[in-house]
């Protein structure tokens, strides 16, 4: 939905000053989708009794967010903020999936 009419929604709510934001809204929509994919994996890691693994994953992504996100926002503005959020959510998805896969193999 955000890919098709995201910009229209932004313009409707905030006015014509924000026309041309379709790429940013699409990137943010993709970022939300990647976060939604990582949430069940997060709950799975917690259910396996390993909240410490989630802590270290989140701490690592915080480091990525603080360094890469700062640079992207300074370089690209709001587009950089959207891209930084997408990179963080993609990295947390990949790392959580990798950790969950290894933990599930040790259980089975």
One Martini backbone bead per residue (centre of mass of N, CA, C, O) as a GRO file, in nm:
protein
  108
    1UNK     BB    1   0.058   0.063  -0.021
    2UNK     BB    2   0.302   0.257   0.004
    3UNK     BB    3   0.399   0.224  -0.293
    4UNK     BB    4   0.135   0.351  -0.425
    5UNK     BB    5   0.009   0.578  -0.179
    6UNK     BB    6   0.214   0.728   0.014
    7UNK     BB    7   0.237   1.017  -0.098
    8UNK     BB    8  -0.062   1.090  -0.080
    9UNK     BB    9  -0.077   1.069   0.227
   10UNK     BB   10   0.132   1.283   0.293
   11UNK     BB   11  -0.007   1.517   0.141
   12UNK     BB   12  -0.277   1.502   0.290
   13UNK     BB   13  -0.155   1.560   0.578
   14UNK     BB   14   0.099   1.788   0.503
   15UNK     BB   15   0.107   1.864   0.207
   16UNK     BB   16   0.270   1.995  -0.083
   17UNK     BB   17   0.558   2.014   0.043
   18UNK     BB   18   0.570   1.667   0.025
   19UNK     BB   19   0.642   1.628  -0.251
   20UNK     BB   20   0.849   1.357  -0.352
   21UNK     BB   21   0.830   1.099  -0.119
   22UNK     BB   22   0.808   0.806  -0.237
   23UNK     BB   23   1.086   0.680  -0.178
   24UNK     BB   24   1.089   0.717   0.126
   25UNK     BB   25   0.826   0.564   0.185
   26UNK     BB   26   0.918   0.296   0.059
   27UNK     BB   27   1.160   0.248   0.241
   28UNK     BB   28   0.997   0.250   0.506
   29UNK     BB   29   0.815   0.011   0.428
   30UNK     BB   30   1.046  -0.194   0.400
   31UNK     BB   31   1.146  -0.163   0.690
   32UNK     BB   32   0.889  -0.264   0.829
   33UNK     BB   33   0.891  -0.544   0.696
   34UNK     BB   34   1.163  -0.640   0.817
   35UNK     BB   35   1.077  -0.610   1.110
   36UNK     BB   36   0.835  -0.808   1.094
   37UNK     BB   37   1.022  -1.056   1.028
   38UNK     BB   38   1.200  -1.037   1.303
   39UNK     BB   39   1.001  -1.075   1.543
   40UNK     BB   40   0.959  -1.388   1.556
   41UNK     BB   41   1.258  -1.444   1.604
   42UNK     BB   42   1.278  -1.295   1.868
   43UNK     BB   43   1.070  -1.473   2.019
   44UNK     BB   44   1.225  -1.738   1.977
   45UNK     BB   45   1.474  -1.664   2.141
   46UNK     BB   46   1.323  -1.616   2.403
   47UNK     BB   47   1.186  -1.904   2.418
   48UNK     BB   48   1.488  -2.039   2.442
   49UNK     BB   49   1.638  -1.865   2.672
   50UNK     BB   50   1.797  -1.600   2.496
   51UNK     BB   51   1.824  -1.278   2.579
   52UNK     BB   52   2.127  -1.227   2.536
   53UNK     BB   53   2.127  -1.242   2.229
   54UNK     BB   54   1.942  -0.996   2.184
   55UNK     BB   55   2.122  -0.791   2.319
   56UNK     BB   56   2.372  -0.818   2.126
   57UNK     BB   57   2.223  -0.757   1.869
   58UNK     BB   58   2.118  -0.474   1.950
   59UNK     BB   59   2.395  -0.352   2.009
   60UNK     BB   60   2.510  -0.382   1.723
   61UNK     BB   61   2.287  -0.214   1.580
   62UNK     BB   62   2.343   0.044   1.734
   63UNK     BB   63   2.623   0.085   1.610
   64UNK     BB   64   2.527   0.107   1.321
   65UNK     BB   65   2.329   0.340   1.363
   66UNK     BB   66   2.530   0.551   1.479
   67UNK     BB   67   2.725   0.553   1.233
   68UNK     BB   68   2.569   0.523   0.963
   69UNK     BB   69   2.330   0.708   1.026
   70UNK     BB   70   2.489   0.969   1.067
   71UNK     BB   71   2.615   0.977   0.785
   72UNK     BB   72   2.351   0.963   0.614
   73UNK     BB   73   2.212   1.216   0.726
   74UNK     BB   74   2.442   1.416   0.653
   75UNK     BB   75   2.437   1.342   0.340
   76UNK     BB   76   2.092   1.283   0.276
   77UNK     BB   77   1.902   1.309   0.504
   78UNK     BB   78   1.600   1.168   0.482
   79UNK     BB   79   1.710   0.944   0.301
   80UNK     BB   80   1.927   0.850   0.506
   81UNK     BB   81   1.730   0.771   0.730
   82UNK     BB   82   1.582   0.554   0.571
   83UNK     BB   83   1.833   0.384   0.494
   84UNK     BB   84   1.933   0.334   0.783
   85UNK     BB   85   1.681   0.181   0.878
   86UNK     BB   86   1.699  -0.044   0.669
   87UNK     BB   87   1.980  -0.150   0.742
   88UNK     BB   88   1.914  -0.221   1.035
   89UNK     BB   89   1.675  -0.416   0.978
   90UNK     BB   90   1.835  -0.609   0.798
   91UNK     BB   91   2.060  -0.681   1.000
   92UNK     BB   92   1.873  -0.794   1.223
   93UNK     BB   93   1.751  -1.015   1.050
   94UNK     BB   94   2.009  -1.170   0.977
   95UNK     BB   95   2.119  -1.218   1.263
   96UNK     BB   96   1.872  -1.353   1.388
   97UNK     BB   97   1.857  -1.587   1.189
   98UNK     BB   98   2.136  -1.703   1.246
   99UNK     BB   99   2.102  -1.750   1.550
  100UNK     BB  100   1.846  -1.921   1.537
  101UNK     BB  101   1.961  -2.150   1.363
  102UNK     BB  102   2.178  -2.236   1.569
  103UNK     BB  103   1.988  -2.286   1.811
  104UNK     BB  104   1.798  -2.499   1.680
  105UNK     BB  105   2.020  -2.712   1.625
  106UNK     BB  106   2.091  -2.755   1.934
  107UNK     BB  107   1.799  -2.868   2.007
  108UNK     BB  108   1.759  -3.100   1.779
   0.00000   0.00000   0.00000
